[in-house]
Amino acid sequence: MKLIQYADILSASRSGGKLFTDEKYVLTPLAKEALKRHNVEILSGGSSMRKIIIAGNWKMNMANDEAILLSKAVAAGVGMGEVKDRIAVMCPPFTALSSVAAGISGIKGLYLGAQNIFYEDKGAYTGEISADMLLSCGCSFCIIGHSERRKYFGETDETVNKRVKKALEKSLTPIICVGETLEERESSRELRVVKKQIAGALSGLSKNDIMKVVIAYEPVWAIGTGKTASPEQAQSMHAYIREQLAAIADGDVSQSVSILYGGSMTPANVKGLLECADIDGGLIGGASLKAEDFLKLVHFDD
């Protein structure tokens, strides 16, 4: 019998609001109180209950004053709706993290995320940001291995793995990005590429750690190329990713991991995508920069 304590609930509240356990459990009185206060959900290893996650990646957009206005508008919209089965995440530039944290404070179901993380705690790493810095700003999530980081800044499967391990060590939920380019898809290498990225990102992680990650599939070939990934194409790759998770860990673990679609999800296509069995939300780019559009995604079934 596992004893779940107050510290366990607090840690879970900082990493997406989910606490995983493979055992029967009992809560201490303080843990029971914290469970309600922080809206933490306890899931068993075999649970297939996956919350929908709508995560907005602002990229290199929004100066501080703009970020404050956008975060307050989103907070007001999320706070007015019913989002029990989903969570929303806002990932502004580092310069706006503290301001956005203040703007969304106290809003149930709305979390702060970062766009990157470094794998060392401190030191002479000019331009990098540590997990403790992100936590001090109020972050719960962190995007790792985005296609733009891989393309422009030399991110590799090995550095992604280091960043994932550091995020998990510090109780941040990593949103691990994988996906193939147009050239890789046209040469029929998409499955091989994604399999390698997943294996690299999760190398050395325990089953319990894998249950704490989020995967985001980016069909890089369909972003800014004029080509479009259909819901069927997206579902096919998401199902393949879940198969890889099962092969690395097991079926129960694979069923517990949320897999987001990162290929230009919009208010126009969100319903069709989220009707797919293995698509559990979206990593949103352009649509996250307008409160109205982002809220339409969060409240897609209204």
C-alpha positions in Angstrom: 0.0 0.0 0.0 1.5 3.3 -1.1 1.2 6.3 1.3 0.7 9.5 -0.7 1.8 12.6 1.2 1.3 16.4 0.9 4.7 16.7 -0.9 3.6 14.2 -3.6 0.5 16.2 -4.3 2.4 19.5 -4.5 4.9 18.0 -6.9 2.1 16.7 -9.1 0.4 20.1 -9.2 3.6 21.6 -10.6 3.9 18.9 -13.3 0.5 18.9 -15.0 -1.9 18.0 -12.2 -1.5 14.2 -12.6 -0.1 11.8 -10.1 0.7 8.3 -11.3 0.9 5.2 -9.2 1.0 1.5 -9.9 -0.2 0.5 -6.4 -3.2 0.8 -4.2 -2.8 4.0 -2.1 -3.9 5.9 1.0 -3.8 9.7 1.4 -2.6 11.5 4.5 -5.1 14.1 5.8 -2.9 17.0 4.5 -2.6 15.2 1.1 -6.4 14.9 0.9 -6.7 18.6 1.5 -4.0 19.5 -1.1 -5.7 17.1 -3.6 -8.8 19.3 -3.7 -7.0 22.6 -3.4 -4.6 21.9 -6.3 -7.0 19.9 -8.5 -4.6 17.0 -8.8 -5.8 13.8 -10.5 -4.5 10.4 -9.3 -4.1 7.9 -12.1 -3.1 4.3 -11.9 -0.5 2.9 -14.3 -3.2 1.1 -16.3 -5.5 4.0 -16.7 -6.3 5.2 -20.2 -7.8 8.5 -18.9 -5.8 11.1 -20.8 -6.6 14.8 -20.3 -6.7 16.9 -23.5 -3.9 19.4 -23.4 -4.0 22.6 -25.5 -0.5 24.1 -25.3 0.3 27.5 -26.9 3.8 28.0 -28.1 4.3 31.8 -28.6 7.7 31.3 -30.1 9.6 34.6 -30.4 6.5 36.8 -30.2 5.0 39.2 -27.7 6.9 41.9 -25.8 6.1 42.1 -22.1 3.1 44.5 -22.4 1.6 42.4 -25.2 2.1 39.2 -23.2 0.3 40.6 -20.2 -2.7 41.6 -22.3 -2.9 38.2 -24.0 -2.5 36.2 -20.9 -5.2 38.1 -19.0 -7.6 37.7 -22.0 -6.9 33.9 -22.1 -7.2 33.6 -18.3 -10.6 35.3 -18.4 -11.9 33.0 -21.1 -10.6 29.8 -19.5 -11.9 30.9 -16.1 -15.4 31.3 -17.5 -15.6 27.9 -19.1 -15.8 24.3 -17.9 -12.5 22.5 -18.6 -12.6 19.5 -16.3 -11.3 17.1 -18.9 -8.5 19.3 -20.3 -5.9 21.7 -19.4 -4.4 24.8 -21.2 -0.8 25.7 -21.2 0.8 29.1 -22.3 4.4 29.1 -23.3 5.6 32.7 -23.7 9.2 33.9 -24.3 11.4 33.7 -21.2 11.2 37.5 -20.8 7.4 37.3 -20.2 7.2 34.2 -18.0 6.8 36.1 -14.7 4.3 38.5 -16.1 2.2 35.8 -17.6 2.4 33.8 -14.4 0.9 36.8 -12.6 -1.8 37.1 -15.2 -3.0 33.5 -15.0 -2.6 33.0 -11.3 -5.5 31.2 -9.6 -7.1 30.1 -12.9 -8.0 26.5 -12.7 -6.8 24.4 -15.6 -4.4 27.0 -17.0 -0.7 26.4 -16.6 2.6 28.2 -17.5 5.2 26.5 -19.7 8.6 27.4 -21.1 9.9 27.0 -24.7 13.2 25.4 -23.7 15.4 24.3 -20.7 19.1 23.6 -20.2 20.3 20.4 -18.6 22.7 22.0 -16.1 21.6 23.7 -12.9 23.9 26.7 -13.2 27.2 27.9 -14.6 28.9 29.6 -17.6 26.2 28.8 -20.2 25.5 32.1 -21.7 21.9 32.4 -23.1 20.6 29.3 -21.5 18.0 28.9 -18.7 17.8 26.4 -15.9 15.0 24.3 -14.5 15.2 26.2 -11.2 14.8 29.5 -13.0 11.7 28.2 -14.8 10.3 26.9 -11.5 10.9 30.3 -9.9 8.8 31.9 -12.6 5.9 29.4 -11.9 6.4 27.0 -14.9 4.8 23.5 -14.8 5.6 22.5 -18.4 8.5 22.8 -20.8 8.8 22.3 -24.6 11.8 20.2 -25.5 13.2 19.4 -28.9 11.0 21.6 -31.0 11.7 21.3 -34.8 12.9 24.9 -34.9 15.4 24.1 -32.1 16.6 21.1 -34.0 16.9 23.0 -37.3 18.3 26.3 -36.2 20.2 25.6 -33.0 21.6 22.1 -33.4 19.4 20.3 -31.0 20.0 16.5 -31.2 18.3 13.4 -29.8 21.1 13.3 -27.2 20.6 16.9 -26.0 16.9 16.4 -26.0 17.3 13.4 -23.7 19.5 15.4 -21.3 16.9 18.2 -21.1 14.0 15.7 -20.6 15.9 14.1 -17.7 16.5 17.5 -16.1 12.9 18.5 -16.5 11.7 15.3 -14.8 14.2 15.6 -12.0 12.8 19.0 -11.2 9.2 18.0 -11.6 8.5 19.9 -14.8 6.4 18.1 -17.4 8.4 17.9 -20.7 6.5 18.3 -24.0 8.8 16.3 -26.2 8.6 17.2 -29.9 9.2 14.7 -32.7 8.4 14.8 -36.4 9.8 14.4 -39.9 10.7 16.9 -42.6 9.3 16.9 -46.1 12.4 15.3 -47.6 12.2 12.5 -44.9 8.6 11.9 -45.7 9.0 11.9 -49.4 11.8 9.3 -49.1 9.5 7.1 -46.9 11.7 7.5 -43.8 9.1 9.2 -41.6 8.6 6.1 -39.3 12.3 5.5 -38.9 12.9 9.1 -38.1 10.2 9.4 -35.5 11.1 6.1 -33.9 14.7 7.2 -33.5 13.7 10.5 -32.0 11.4 8.9 -29.5 14.0 6.3 -28.5 16.6 9.0 -28.1 14.4 11.3 -26.1 13.3 8.5 -23.7 16.7 6.7 -23.4 17.4 5.7 -19.8 14.0 6.7 -18.4 12.0 4.4 -16.1 8.4 3.5 -16.9 7.3 5.8 -14.2 9.2 8.7 -15.8 7.8 8.0 -19.3 4.3 8.2 -17.8 5.0 11.8 -16.9 6.0 13.1 -20.3 3.9 14.6 -23.1 4.8 13.9 -26.7 4.0 16.4 -29.5 4.1 15.2 -33.1 5.1 18.0 -35.5 4.6 17.1 -39.2 7.4 19.5 -40.3 6.6 18.7 -43.9 3.1 20.2 -43.5 4.1 23.4 -41.7 4.6 26.4 -44.0 4.9 24.2 -47.1 1.4 24.5 -48.6 0.9 20.8 -47.9 -1.7 19.6 -45.3 -1.7 16.6 -43.0 -5.2 15.1 -42.9 -6.7 13.9 -39.6 -6.1 10.3 -41.0 -2.4 11.0 -41.6 -2.1 12.6 -38.1 -3.9 9.7 -36.4 -1.7 7.2 -38.2 1.5 8.7 -36.9 0.0 9.2 -33.4 -0.9 5.6 -33.3 2.6 4.6 -34.4 4.1 6.8 -31.6 1.9 5.1 -29.1 3.1 1.7 -30.4 6.7 2.9 -29.9 5.9 3.9 -26.3 4.4 0.5 -25.7 7.5 -1.2 -27.1 9.8 1.0 -24.9 7.7 0.7 -21.7 4.5 -1.2 -21.9 0.9 -0.9 -23.0 -0.4 0.7 -19.8 2.3 3.4 -20.0 1.6 4.1 -23.6 -2.1 4.5 -22.9 -1.4 7.1 -20.2 0.8 9.4 -22.3 -0.9 12.4 -24.0 0.2 12.8 -27.6 -0.4 16.3 -29.0 -0.7 17.3 -32.7 1.7 20.1 -33.6 0.8 20.6 -37.3 -1.1 23.9 -37.4 -4.2 23.1 -35.3 -6.8 25.8 -35.8 -10.4 26.4 -34.8 -11.4 25.1 -38.2 -9.8 21.7 -37.9 -9.6 21.1 -34.2 -12.8 19.0 -33.9 -11.8 16.6 -36.7 -8.3 16.1 -35.2 -9.5 15.6 -31.6 -12.0 13.0 -32.7 -9.1 10.8 -33.6 -8.4 8.1 -30.9 -4.7 8.9 -30.4 -4.7 12.7 -30.6 -5.0 14.2 -27.1 -4.6 17.9 -27.8 -2.4 20.3 -29.7 0.8 22.2 -29.6 -0.4 25.5 -31.0 1.6 28.1 -32.8 0.0 31.0 -34.6 -3.5 30.4 -33.1 -2.1 30.8 -29.6 -1.2 34.5 -30.3 -4.9 35.5 -30.5 -6.9 35.0 -27.3 -10.1 34.4 -29.3 -8.6 31.7 -31.5 -6.8 30.0 -28.6 -9.9 29.9 -26.5 -11.9 28.4 -29.4 -9.4 25.5 -29.2 -9.6 25.1 -25.5 -13.4 25.2 -25.6 -13.6 23.3 -29.0 -16.7 21.3 -28.1 -18.8 24.3 -26.8 
